[in-house]
Amino acid sequence: MGIFFIMVKAFISYSSKNIVFAKRLKEFLDAIEIESFLADDDIRIAEDWKERILNELNTCQIIIPILSKDFKNSDWCSQEIGIFYFLKKIIIPISVDGTRSYGFIGHIQSKSIGSDITPELLVAEGLGKCYNYKPLIYLLKKAGSFRYSENIFKVLEQYFDKLNKDDVNIILDISIKNGQIWSAAECADRYLPNLLAMRKDVIEHDLMEKIMSKIKQ
C-alpha cells in the first residue's frame, strides 16, 4: 500500500527560472506516490502545450504555485492560478524569494522556503491540511538535523489526536532511532512527551519499553 493512500494529482506551476525547485517538488511528490504534472517534463515534443496545460488544470485536484518575482511577472503563471481558483480546487502556494500570494489567491496564506523550512515540508504541511498527514511521517524518516526535526513535529503536533495506532508507533520508533529527533530540544521537551501522554493507550508494549530505556539513558 502506498505512503499517501489517496489518489490525487498535483499541478506544479512555476516560472522557468525556478525549474530546479519545481523538479525537486516533483521528486518529492513521486516519493510519496502523488502523481504530478510538470510542463518541462511531461509535455511531449510537437504536443499542443496550451491544450495540455488546460486539460491538466481541469483534471488535477491540487495546484502548487512556486511564487517568485519571476512567477508574478509571468502572465501565464498568473492565469494558471486564476483558472484553478475559479475551479474551486486546492491551492498550496510556496515562495522561493518572499513573494506573497496575490491576485485571485491573495487571501490564501503562502509560506517562504528558509534554511530549515524546505519546499517539501511546506508542501507536506499543505497536504496535511487538505488531505492527509502521512507525508510528514515520510519527511520525519529523513530528518537530518535538530531544527528540521523540530519543524516537522511543529506541524505534526496538530494531528497527534488523529493519528491511528500504527502511525503513533511508527513515529515513536523513528524518533528513538534517530538522534537528530530524540536529542532535539523541542522534540525532547515538548513534542515527544505530549505524544506519549496523549496516545499512551495505543503504544505497543515492546516499543514503550524501548522508550523508557532510552529515557533512562
C-alpha positions in Angstrom: 0.0 0.0 0.0 1.3 3.5 -0.8 2.5 6.2 1.5 -0.3 8.6 0.8 -3.2 6.3 0.2 -5.4 8.9 -1.6 -5.5 9.2 -5.4 -4.8 12.9 -6.1 -2.8 14.7 -8.8 -0.9 17.9 -8.4 -0.2 20.6 -11.0 3.2 22.4 -10.3 3.0 26.0 -11.6 6.3 27.8 -11.9 8.5 30.3 -13.7 11.1 28.7 -15.9 13.8 30.4 -13.7 12.5 28.2 -10.8 12.7 24.9 -12.6 15.2 23.5 -10.1 12.6 23.9 -7.3 9.9 22.6 -9.5 11.8 19.4 -10.3 12.6 19.0 -6.6 8.9 19.1 -5.7 8.1 16.6 -8.4 10.6 14.2 -7.0 9.1 14.6 -3.5 5.6 14.0 -4.8 6.8 10.9 -6.7 8.3 9.6 -3.5 5.0 9.9 -1.6 3.2 8.5 -4.5 1.3 11.5 -5.7 1.1 11.9 -9.4 2.1 15.4 -10.6 2.3 17.5 -13.8 5.4 19.4 -14.6 5.3 21.1 -18.0 9.0 20.8 -18.7 9.0 17.0 -18.1 5.5 16.0 -19.2 4.7 17.9 -22.4 5.8 15.8 -25.4 7.5 17.3 -28.4 5.0 18.6 -31.0 2.2 18.4 -28.5 -0.2 21.3 -28.2 1.1 22.7 -25.0 -1.7 25.1 -24.3 -4.4 22.4 -24.7 -2.4 20.0 -22.5 -2.0 22.6 -19.7 -5.7 23.5 -19.8 -6.5 19.8 -19.6 -4.2 19.3 -16.6 -5.6 22.3 -14.8 -9.0 20.8 -15.2 -8.1 17.3 -14.0 -5.6 18.0 -11.2 -7.0 18.3 -7.7 -4.1 20.4 -6.3 -2.0 23.2 -7.7 1.3 24.2 -6.2 2.4 27.7 -7.3 6.1 28.3 -6.8 5.8 32.0 -6.1 8.6 34.4 -7.0 9.1 37.8 -8.7 9.5 36.0 -12.0 6.3 34.0 -11.3 4.4 37.2 -10.6 5.7 38.8 -13.8 4.6 35.8 -15.9 1.1 36.3 -17.5 0.7 32.6 -18.0 1.6 31.6 -14.4 -1.0 34.2 -13.1 -3.6 32.8 -15.5 -2.9 29.2 -14.2 -3.7 30.1 -10.6 -6.7 32.2 -11.7 -8.2 29.3 -13.6 -7.5 26.9 -10.7 -9.1 29.3 -8.2 -12.3 29.5 -10.3 -12.4 25.7 -10.5 -12.5 25.8 -6.6 -9.7 23.3 -6.1 -6.9 23.1 -3.6 -4.1 25.7 -3.9 -0.8 25.3 -1.9 1.4 28.3 -2.6 5.0 28.4 -1.5 7.5 31.2 -2.1 11.2 31.0 -3.0 12.0 34.6 -2.5 9.4 36.1 -0.1 6.9 36.9 -2.8 3.4 36.6 -1.3 0.2 35.3 -2.7 -1.5 37.9 -4.9 -4.5 38.4 -7.1 -7.1 35.7 -7.0 -5.2 33.9 -4.3 -4.2 36.9 -2.2 -6.3 35.6 0.7 -4.5 32.2 0.7 -1.6 32.1 3.1 1.8 31.3 1.4 5.0 30.4 3.3 8.6 31.0 2.3 11.4 28.5 2.0 14.2 29.0 4.5 17.3 27.3 5.7 15.3 24.8 7.8 11.9 25.2 6.0 12.2 23.1 2.9 9.8 23.1 0.0 9.0 19.5 0.8 7.9 20.4 4.3 5.8 23.3 3.1 4.0 21.1 0.6 3.6 18.3 3.2 2.0 20.8 5.6 -0.4 21.9 2.9 -1.3 18.4 2.0 -1.8 17.6 5.7 -4.4 20.4 6.0 -6.2 19.3 2.8 -5.9 15.5 2.6 -3.5 13.5 4.9 -0.7 13.9 7.4 1.4 10.9 6.2 3.8 13.0 4.0 5.0 14.5 7.3 5.9 11.0 8.6 7.8 10.4 5.4 9.9 13.5 6.0 10.4 12.5 9.6 12.2 9.4 8.5 14.7 11.5 6.6 15.2 14.2 9.3 18.9 15.1 9.4 19.1 18.0 11.9 17.7 19.0 15.2 16.0 22.1 13.8 14.4 20.3 10.9 13.1 17.6 13.2 11.5 20.3 15.4 9.9 22.0 12.3 8.3 18.7 11.2 7.0 18.0 14.7 5.7 21.5 15.0 3.4 20.8 12.0 2.7 17.2 13.0 1.6 18.1 16.6 -1.9 19.2 15.4 -2.6 15.6 14.3 -1.5 13.8 17.5 -5.1 13.1 18.4 -5.9 11.9 14.9 -3.0 9.5 14.3 -4.0 5.9 14.0 -2.3 3.3 16.2 0.2 2.2 13.6 1.3 5.8 12.8 1.8 6.6 16.5 4.1 3.6 16.8 5.9 4.4 13.6 6.6 8.0 14.7 7.9 6.9 18.1 10.0 4.2 16.6 11.5 6.6 14.1 12.2 9.1 16.9 14.1 6.8 19.2 16.2 5.5 16.4 17.1 9.0 15.0 19.3 11.0 17.3 18.5 14.2 15.4 14.9 13.8 16.6 15.4 12.3 20.0 18.0 14.8 21.1 16.3 17.9 19.5 15.4 20.2 22.4 11.8 20.9 21.5 11.2 17.3 20.5 12.6 16.0 23.8 10.9 18.7 26.0 7.6 19.1 24.3 6.6 17.1 21.2 7.5 13.6 22.2 6.3 13.9 25.8 3.0 15.3 24.6 2.6 12.5 22.1 3.4 9.9 24.8 0.9 11.4 27.2 -1.9 11.8 24.6 -1.6 8.4 23.0 0.0 6.1 25.6 -3.0 3.7 25.3 -2.0 2.7 21.7 1.7 2.4 22.1 3.0 -1.2 21.7 4.4 -2.8 24.9 7.9 -3.5 23.4 8.2 0.0 22.0 7.2 1.5 25.3 10.0 -0.5 27.0 12.5 0.8 24.4 11.3 4.4 25.1 11.6 4.1 28.8 15.0 2.6 28.5 16.0 5.4 26.1 14.7 8.0 28.6 16.8 6.4 31.5 19.9 6.7 29.4 
